[in-house]
Amino acid sequence: MKIDTEIRHVTKPGANLFLELGFTPDEAKRLHGASRKQINDARLLKQQLMEELSVWIVKHHLKQAEAAEILMVSRPRVSDVINKKTAKFTIDTLVEMLSRVGKPVKLAIG
């Protein structure tokens, strides 16, 4: 059996995927805006969690390798946290890391 790997369509970066999926222009615009907001909200939350981890590392005068051992991740992962590379982490991973250092995360719904 041969697997079909032919590329038939590529959506350009920044394009409204919902429009390309056949939604009406108004609905596509609404969905696109909602998805952008959700992505931005998640990014901001990740940045806040990463900032807490970074402050903890500095406060304890840890080298990245030392922090990695405590956080149970690799040294490059600590570097990604410090450099706020939000795309490389899920929220739950960052919450777990904070829990490992005694900084449990509390959720507040506004």
ABEGO torsion letter per residue (X at the ends): XBBBABBABBBBBGBBAAAAAGBBAAAAAAAAAAAAAAAAAAAAAAAAAAAAAAAAAAAAGBBAAAAAAAAGBBAAAAAAAAAGBAAABBAAAAAAAAAAAGBBBBBBBX
